[in-house]
Amino acid sequence: MAHQIQGDGDRPRYAAIGERLGEEFDGVHDAATVNRCVTAARYGAEEVTGSAPPALVERIARRHLEVLATVAAEKRRRARRSSLDNAP
């Protein structure tokens, strides 16, 4: 028997969050990354609070995506600086 996750009937609500965040982070993160963040935010909220209201899930997922974007930008900045340091 397959294990059913509590709230699976709510998938459309969370899909809408993924669509909104996908548009917001278009060109920054791919759809798979956005969906992973929404899923992680949902399960994290359920684990910590016992529920996963869409507004909370969206806030958490957005923050995760912002942090990932900041880290990626910093890595690019360091890589450019590092390559310039090696210039003759």
A tleap script that builds the chain and sets N, CA, C and O, in Angstrom:
source leaprc.protein.ff14SB
mol = sequence {
  NMET ALA HIE GLN ILE GLN GLY ASP GLY ASP
  ARG PRO ARG TYR ALA ALA ILE GLY GLU ARG
  LEU GLY GLU GLU PHE ASP GLY VAL HIE ASP
  ALA ALA THR VAL ASN ARG CYS VAL THR ALA
  ALA ARG TYR GLY ALA GLU GLU VAL THR GLY
  SER ALA PRO PRO ALA LEU VAL GLU ARG ILE
  ALA ARG ARG HIE LEU GLU VAL LEU ALA THR
  VAL ALA ALA GLU LYS ARG ARG ARG ALA ARG
  ARG SER SER LEU ASP ASN ALA CPRO
}
set mol.1.N position { 0.845 -1.177 0.000 }
set mol.1.CA position { 0.000 0.000 0.000 }
set mol.1.C position { 0.889 1.237 0.000 }
set mol.1.O position { 1.837 1.329 0.780 }
set mol.2.N position { 0.584 2.171 -0.862 }
set mol.2.CA position { 1.376 3.399 -0.955 }
set mol.2.C position { 1.070 4.305 0.223 }
set mol.2.O position { -0.067 4.410 0.684 }
set mol.3.N position { 2.114 4.947 0.689 }
set mol.3.CA position { 1.967 5.895 1.791 }
set mol.3.C position { 1.482 7.220 1.224 }
set mol.3.O position { 2.106 7.771 0.317 }
set mol.4.N position { 0.402 7.727 1.736 }
set mol.4.CA position { -0.130 9.012 1.277 }
set mol.4.C position { 0.324 10.111 2.224 }
set mol.4.O position { 0.167 10.012 3.441 }
set mol.5.N position { 0.884 11.146 1.647 }
set mol.5.CA position { 1.340 12.286 2.434 }
set mol.5.C position { 0.138 13.131 2.789 }
set mol.5.O position { -0.725 13.395 1.952 }
set mol.6.N position { 0.091 13.552 4.040 }
set mol.6.CA position { -1.007 14.388 4.496 }
set mol.6.C position { -1.069 15.654 3.641 }
set mol.6.O position { -0.051 16.308 3.416 }
set mol.7.N position { -2.258 15.993 3.171 }
set mol.7.CA position { -2.436 17.218 2.402 }
set mol.7.C position { -2.135 17.083 0.929 }
set mol.7.O position { -2.009 18.097 0.243 }
set mol.8.N position { -2.010 15.848 0.401 }
set mol.8.CA position { -1.725 15.682 -1.019 }
set mol.8.C position { -2.802 16.307 -1.897 }
set mol.8.O position { -2.523 16.686 -3.034 }
set mol.9.N position { -4.014 16.420 -1.395 }
set mol.9.CA position { -5.081 17.055 -2.162 }
set mol.9.C position { -4.854 18.546 -2.350 }
set mol.9.O position { -5.544 19.193 -3.139 }
set mol.10.N position { -3.878 19.094 -1.616 }
set mol.10.CA position { -3.572 20.519 -1.704 }
set mol.10.C position { -2.509 20.829 -2.752 }
set mol.10.O position { -2.082 21.978 -2.866 }
set mol.11.N position { -2.082 19.853 -3.503 }
set mol.11.CA position { -1.017 20.077 -4.482 }
set mol.11.C position { -1.279 21.270 -5.398 }
set mol.11.O position { -0.336 22.010 -5.680 }
set mol.12.N position { -2.506 21.503 -5.882 }
set mol.12.CA position { -2.710 22.673 -6.750 }
set mol.12.C position { -2.348 23.999 -6.067 }
set mol.12.O position { -1.828 24.904 -6.719 }
set mol.13.N position { -2.614 24.121 -4.775 }
set mol.13.CA position { -2.248 25.362 -4.061 }
set mol.13.C position { -0.741 25.557 -4.093 }
set mol.13.O position { -0.261 26.671 -4.303 }
set mol.14.N position { -0.001 24.488 -3.887 }
set mol.14.CA position { 1.447 24.586 -3.868 }
set mol.14.C position { 2.009 24.723 -5.279 }
set mol.14.O position { 3.055 25.345 -5.466 }
set mol.15.N position { 1.337 24.157 -6.268 }
set mol.15.CA position { 1.769 24.329 -7.654 }
set mol.15.C position { 1.681 25.795 -8.054 }
set mol.15.O position { 2.547 26.300 -8.768 }
set mol.16.N position { 0.639 26.477 -7.594 }
set mol.16.CA position { 0.498 27.909 -7.893 }
set mol.16.C position { 1.648 28.702 -7.278 }
set mol.16.O position { 2.112 29.678 -7.867 }
set mol.17.N position { 2.108 28.293 -6.107 }
set mol.17.CA position { 3.252 28.949 -5.482 }
set mol.17.C position { 4.482 28.766 -6.367 }
set mol.17.O position { 5.230 29.713 -6.608 }
set mol.18.N position { 4.684 27.551 -6.842 }
set mol.18.CA position { 5.815 27.271 -7.725 }
set mol.18.C position { 5.761 28.096 -8.998 }
set mol.18.O position { 6.788 28.574 -9.479 }
set mol.19.N position { 4.575 28.261 -9.538 }
set mol.19.CA position { 4.433 29.069 -10.757 }
set mol.19.C position { 4.784 30.532 -10.485 }
set mol.19.O position { 5.513 31.154 -11.259 }
set mol.20.N position { 4.264 31.080 -9.381 }
set mol.20.CA position { 4.564 32.485 -9.046 }
set mol.20.C position { 6.051 32.695 -8.817 }
set mol.20.O position { 6.644 33.641 -9.334 }
set mol.21.N position { 6.651 31.794 -8.029 }
set mol.21.CA position { 8.074 31.942 -7.743 }
set mol.21.C position { 8.922 31.673 -8.982 }
set mol.21.O position { 9.987 32.267 -9.150 }
set mol.22.N position { 8.453 30.784 -9.842 }
set mol.22.CA position { 9.154 30.530 -11.099 }
set mol.22.C position { 9.224 31.779 -11.961 }
set mol.22.O position { 10.252 32.068 -12.573 }
set mol.23.N position { 8.124 32.516 -12.003 }
set mol.23.CA position { 8.108 33.773 -12.752 }
set mol.23.C position { 9.005 34.810 -12.079 }
set mol.23.O position { 9.744 35.533 -12.747 }
set mol.24.N position { 8.932 34.871 -10.760 }
set mol.24.CA position { 9.726 35.848 -10.008 }
set mol.24.C position { 11.229 35.602 -10.161 }
set mol.24.O position { 12.009 36.551 -10.235 }
set mol.25.N position { 11.632 34.334 -10.209 }
set mol.25.CA position { 13.049 33.998 -10.286 }
set mol.25.C position { 13.448 33.512 -11.681 }
set mol.25.O position { 14.461 32.828 -11.833 }
set mol.26.N position { 12.671 33.856 -12.682 }
set mol.26.CA position { 12.980 33.487 -14.061 }
set mol.26.C position { 14.345 34.053 -14.436 }
set mol.26.O position { 14.616 35.234 -14.213 }
set mol.27.N position { 15.197 33.216 -15.002 }
set mol.27.CA position { 16.537 33.641 -15.362 }
set mol.27.C position { 17.532 33.517 -14.220 }
set mol.27.O position { 18.733 33.696 -14.422 }
set mol.28.N position { 17.048 33.215 -13.032 }
set mol.28.CA position { 17.920 33.056 -11.864 }
set mol.28.C position { 17.979 31.582 -11.482 }
set mol.28.O position { 19.060 31.023 -11.297 }
set mol.29.N position { 16.799 30.952 -11.364 }
set mol.29.CA position { 16.710 29.532 -10.998 }
set mol.29.C position { 15.825 28.812 -12.004 }
set mol.29.O position { 14.869 29.382 -12.531 }
set mol.30.N position { 16.156 27.555 -12.262 }
set mol.30.CA position { 15.297 26.767 -13.143 }
set mol.30.C position { 14.076 26.258 -12.374 }
set mol.30.O position { 14.016 26.343 -11.148 }
set mol.31.N position { 13.119 25.735 -13.112 }
set mol.31.CA position { 11.859 25.281 -12.513 }
set mol.31.C position { 12.083 24.176 -11.490 }
set mol.31.O position { 11.385 24.122 -10.477 }
set mol.32.N position { 13.047 23.293 -11.740 }
set mol.32.CA position { 13.304 22.197 -10.800 }
set mol.32.C position { 13.780 22.730 -9.449 }
set mol.32.O position { 13.377 22.221 -8.403 }
set mol.33.N position { 14.626 23.744 -9.469 }
set mol.33.CA position { 15.114 24.333 -8.221 }
set mol.33.C position { 13.975 24.997 -7.462 }
set mol.33.O position { 13.862 24.856 -6.244 }
set mol.34.N position { 13.140 25.716 -8.185 }
set mol.34.CA position { 11.993 26.376 -7.552 }
set mol.34.C position { 11.080 25.334 -6.923 }
set mol.34.O position { 10.646 25.493 -5.781 }
set mol.35.N position { 10.790 24.280 -7.654 }
set mol.35.CA position { 9.894 23.240 -7.132 }
set mol.35.C position { 10.488 22.530 -5.924 }
set mol.35.O position { 9.764 22.199 -4.985 }
set mol.36.N position { 11.799 22.290 -5.936 }
set mol.36.CA position { 12.443 21.669 -4.773 }
set mol.36.C position { 12.334 22.574 -3.546 }
set mol.36.O position { 12.105 22.095 -2.436 }
set mol.37.N position { 12.499 23.878 -3.749 }
set mol.37.CA position { 12.405 24.814 -2.618 }
set mol.37.C position { 10.981 24.866 -2.065 }
set mol.37.O position { 10.788 24.926 -0.851 }
set mol.38.N position { 9.996 24.844 -2.944 }
set mol.38.CA position { 8.599 24.853 -2.492 }
set mol.38.C position { 8.306 23.567 -1.714 }
set mol.38.O position { 7.682 23.610 -0.653 }
set mol.39.N position { 8.748 22.443 -2.233 }
set mol.39.CA position { 8.528 21.167 -1.553 }
set mol.39.C position { 9.228 21.142 -0.199 }
set mol.39.O position { 8.642 20.725 0.800 }
set mol.40.N position { 10.475 21.586 -0.166 }
set mol.40.CA position { 11.215 21.612 1.101 }
set mol.40.C position { 10.554 22.550 2.102 }
set mol.40.O position { 10.477 22.240 3.291 }
set mol.41.N position { 10.080 23.689 1.627 }
set mol.41.CA position { 9.407 24.644 2.514 }
set mol.41.C position { 8.118 24.050 3.069 }
set mol.41.O position { 7.790 24.230 4.241 }
set mol.42.N position { 7.403 23.348 2.220 }
set mol.42.CA position { 6.150 22.723 2.662 }
set mol.42.C position { 6.403 21.695 3.751 }
set mol.42.O position { 5.771 21.727 4.807 }
set mol.43.N position { 7.333 20.781 3.489 }
set mol.43.CA position { 7.610 19.734 4.470 }
set mol.43.C position { 8.243 20.311 5.728 }
set mol.43.O position { 7.965 19.838 6.830 }
set mol.44.N position { 9.086 21.324 5.581 }
set mol.44.CA position { 9.685 21.963 6.751 }
set mol.44.C position { 8.635 22.619 7.629 }
set mol.44.O position { 8.663 22.487 8.853 }
set mol.45.N position { 7.705 23.329 6.993 }
set mol.45.CA position { 6.633 23.977 7.751 }
set mol.45.C position { 5.771 22.935 8.465 }
set mol.45.O position { 5.405 23.116 9.627 }
set mol.46.N position { 5.453 21.850 7.769 }
set mol.46.CA position { 4.651 20.789 8.394 }
set mol.46.C position { 5.389 20.173 9.576 }
set mol.46.O position { 4.782 19.875 10.605 }
set mol.47.N position { 6.685 19.983 9.431 }
set mol.47.CA position { 7.485 19.370 10.500 }
set mol.47.C position { 7.550 20.270 11.726 }
set mol.47.O position { 7.435 19.799 12.857 }
set mol.48.N position { 7.731 21.556 11.497 }
set mol.48.CA position { 7.931 22.485 12.610 }
set mol.48.C position { 6.613 22.922 13.250 }
set mol.48.O position { 6.497 22.967 14.474 }
set mol.49.N position { 5.620 23.244 12.414 }
set mol.49.CA position { 4.380 23.819 12.944 }
set mol.49.C position { 3.205 22.861 12.935 }
set mol.49.O position { 2.189 23.119 13.581 }
set mol.50.N position { 3.330 21.753 12.206 }
set mol.50.CA position { 2.221 20.810 12.114 }
set mol.50.C position { 1.264 21.126 10.980 }
set mol.50.O position { 0.311 20.382 10.745 }
set mol.51.N position { 1.507 22.219 10.277 }
set mol.51.CA position { 0.692 22.562 9.116 }
set mol.51.C position { 1.560 23.341 8.134 }
set mol.51.O position { 2.669 23.756 8.469 }
set mol.52.N position { 1.053 23.536 6.931 }
set mol.52.CA position { 1.813 24.234 5.901 }
set mol.52.C position { 0.908 25.198 5.143 }
set mol.52.O position { 0.572 24.951 3.985 }
set mol.53.N position { 0.509 26.294 5.785 }
set mol.53.CA position { -0.317 27.273 5.077 }
set mol.53.C position { 0.437 27.797 3.853 }
set mol.53.O position { 1.632 28.082 3.941 }
set mol.54.N position { -0.238 27.926 2.726 }
set mol.54.CA position { 0.440 28.371 1.508 }
set mol.54.C position { 1.227 29.668 1.667 }
set mol.54.O position { 2.305 29.799 1.088 }
set mol.55.N position { 0.721 30.623 2.429 }
set mol.55.CA position { 1.451 31.887 2.602 }
set mol.55.C position { 2.794 31.646 3.288 }
set mol.55.O position { 3.795 32.263 2.924 }
set mol.56.N position { 2.822 30.761 4.269 }
set mol.56.CA position { 4.067 30.450 4.961 }
set mol.56.C position { 5.024 29.702 4.038 }
set mol.56.O position { 6.215 30.007 3.994 }
set mol.57.N position { 4.511 28.741 3.313 }
set mol.57.CA position { 5.330 27.977 2.377 }
set mol.57.C position { 5.948 28.910 1.343 }
set mol.57.O position { 7.130 28.783 1.021 }
set mol.58.N position { 5.169 29.834 0.827 }
set mol.58.CA position { 5.684 30.757 -0.182 }
set mol.58.C position { 6.785 31.646 0.398 }
set mol.58.O position { 7.803 31.875 -0.256 }
set mol.59.N position { 6.590 32.141 1.607 }
set mol.59.CA position { 7.610 32.999 2.238 }
set mol.59.C position { 8.913 32.241 2.451 }
set mol.59.O position { 9.995 32.753 2.166 }
set mol.60.N position { 8.795 31.015 2.955 }
set mol.60.CA position { 9.992 30.207 3.208 }
set mol.60.C position { 10.707 29.887 1.893 }
set mol.60.O position { 11.924 30.045 1.789 }
set mol.61.N position { 9.952 29.441 0.897 }
set mol.61.CA position { 10.548 29.084 -0.393 }
set mol.61.C position { 11.203 30.298 -1.042 }
set mol.61.O position { 12.300 30.188 -1.588 }
set mol.62.N position { 10.546 31.451 -0.990 }
set mol.62.CA position { 11.129 32.671 -1.570 }
set mol.62.C position { 12.458 32.995 -0.901 }
set mol.62.O position { 13.430 33.344 -1.571 }
set mol.63.N position { 12.495 32.880 0.417 }
set mol.63.CA position { 13.729 33.186 1.141 }
set mol.63.C position { 14.831 32.210 0.754 }
set mol.63.O position { 15.977 32.622 0.570 }
set mol.64.N position { 14.510 30.929 0.629 }
set mol.64.CA position { 15.508 29.939 0.192 }
set mol.64.C position { 16.051 30.310 -1.181 }
set mol.64.O position { 17.260 30.264 -1.407 }
set mol.65.N position { 15.168 30.675 -2.088 }
set mol.65.CA position { 15.587 31.030 -3.444 }
set mol.65.C position { 16.452 32.291 -3.444 }
set mol.65.O position { 17.412 32.384 -4.208 }
set mol.66.N position { 16.120 33.244 -2.604 }
set mol.66.CA position { 16.937 34.461 -2.495 }
set mol.66.C position { 18.342 34.126 -1.996 }
set mol.66.O position { 19.332 34.647 -2.508 }
set mol.67.N position { 18.418 33.263 -1.004 }
set mol.67.CA position { 19.725 32.873 -0.463 }
set mol.67.C position { 20.530 32.127 -1.517 }
set mol.67.O position { 21.720 32.393 -1.686 }
set mol.68.N position { 19.905 31.204 -2.221 }
set mol.68.CA position { 20.604 30.475 -3.282 }
set mol.68.C position { 21.121 31.426 -4.351 }
set mol.68.O position { 22.233 31.250 -4.848 }
set mol.69.N position { 20.332 32.428 -4.709 }
set mol.69.CA position { 20.750 33.406 -5.721 }
set mol.69.C position { 21.935 34.218 -5.217 }
set mol.69.O position { 22.859 34.501 -5.980 }
set mol.70.N position { 21.919 34.592 -3.950 }
set mol.70.CA position { 23.018 35.361 -3.367 }
set mol.70.C position { 24.309 34.548 -3.366 }
set mol.70.O position { 25.373 35.065 -3.707 }
set mol.71.N position { 24.214 33.286 -2.984 }
set mol.71.CA position { 25.387 32.414 -2.958 }
set mol.71.C position { 25.938 32.236 -4.373 }
set mol.71.O position { 27.150 32.307 -4.576 }
set mol.72.N position { 25.073 32.007 -5.337 }
set mol.72.CA position { 25.521 31.828 -6.722 }
set mol.72.C position { 26.203 33.093 -7.242 }
set mol.72.O position { 27.227 33.008 -7.919 }
set mol.73.N position { 25.649 34.254 -6.934 }
set mol.73.CA position { 26.248 35.520 -7.372 }
set mol.73.C position { 27.620 35.704 -6.731 }
set mol.73.O position { 28.550 36.168 -7.390 }
set mol.74.N position { 27.755 35.350 -5.465 }
set mol.74.CA position { 29.043 35.469 -4.781 }
set mol.74.C position { 30.075 34.528 -5.387 }
set mol.74.O position { 31.237 34.902 -5.552 }
set mol.75.N position { 29.662 33.314 -5.719 }
set mol.75.CA position { 30.585 32.373 -6.361 }
set mol.75.C position { 31.055 32.909 -7.709 }
set mol.75.O position { 32.235 32.806 -8.045 }
set mol.76.N position { 30.124 33.487 -8.487 }
set mol.76.CA position { 30.510 34.065 -9.787 }
set mol.76.C position { 31.471 35.229 -9.585 }
set mol.76.O position { 32.450 35.367 -10.318 }
set mol.77.N position { 31.191 36.068 -8.587 }
set mol.77.CA position { 32.051 37.218 -8.322 }
set mol.77.C position { 33.453 36.761 -7.949 }
set mol.77.O position { 34.439 37.314 -8.436 }
set mol.78.N position { 33.544 35.759 -7.092 }
set mol.78.CA position { 34.854 35.250 -6.680 }
set mol.78.C position { 35.592 34.603 -7.841 }
set mol.78.O position { 36.806 34.756 -7.969 }
set mol.79.N position { 34.864 33.881 -8.688 }
set mol.79.CA position { 35.493 33.229 -9.837 }
set mol.79.C position { 36.053 34.279 -10.792 }
set mol.79.O position { 37.150 34.102 -11.321 }
set mol.80.N position { 35.326 35.359 -11.022 }
set mol.80.CA position { 35.827 36.425 -11.908 }
set mol.80.C position { 37.056 37.079 -11.288 }
set mol.80.O position { 38.049 37.313 -11.976 }
set mol.81.N position { 36.992 37.374 -10.001 }
set mol.81.CA position { 38.112 38.024 -9.329 }
set mol.81.C position { 39.326 37.110 -9.343 }
set mol.81.O position { 40.450 37.560 -9.565 }
set mol.82.N position { 39.099 35.841 -9.107 }
set mol.82.CA position { 40.181 34.872 -9.092 }
set mol.82.C position { 40.839 34.773 -10.473 }
set mol.82.O position { 42.065 34.701 -10.564 }
set mol.83.N position { 40.056 34.768 -11.530 }
set mol.83.CA position { 40.619 34.677 -12.873 }
set mol.83.C position { 41.352 35.971 -13.232 }
set mol.83.O position { 42.326 35.926 -13.983 }
set mol.84.N position { 40.918 37.103 -12.725 }
set mol.84.CA position { 41.611 38.363 -12.975 }
set mol.84.C position { 42.938 38.401 -12.225 }
set mol.84.O position { 43.908 38.984 -12.709 }
set mol.85.N position { 42.985 37.782 -11.044 }
set mol.85.CA position { 44.224 37.744 -10.265 }
set mol.85.C position { 45.319 36.959 -10.981 }
set mol.85.O position { 46.507 37.182 -10.746 }
set mol.86.N position { 44.915 36.046 -11.849 }
set mol.86.CA position { 45.889 35.210 -12.566 }
set mol.86.C position { 46.305 35.816 -13.895 }
set mol.86.O position { 47.113 35.225 -14.611 }
set mol.87.N position { 45.775 36.971 -14.237 }
set mol.87.CA position { 46.092 37.594 -15.516 }
set mol.87.C position { 47.544 38.059 -15.518 }
set mol.87.O position { 48.064 38.494 -14.490 }
set mol.88.N position { 48.198 37.967 -16.677 }
set mol.88.CA position { 49.605 38.396 -16.751 }
set mol.88.C position { 49.739 39.893 -16.566 }
set mol.88.O position { 50.850 40.422 -16.600 }
savepdb mol mol.pdb
quit
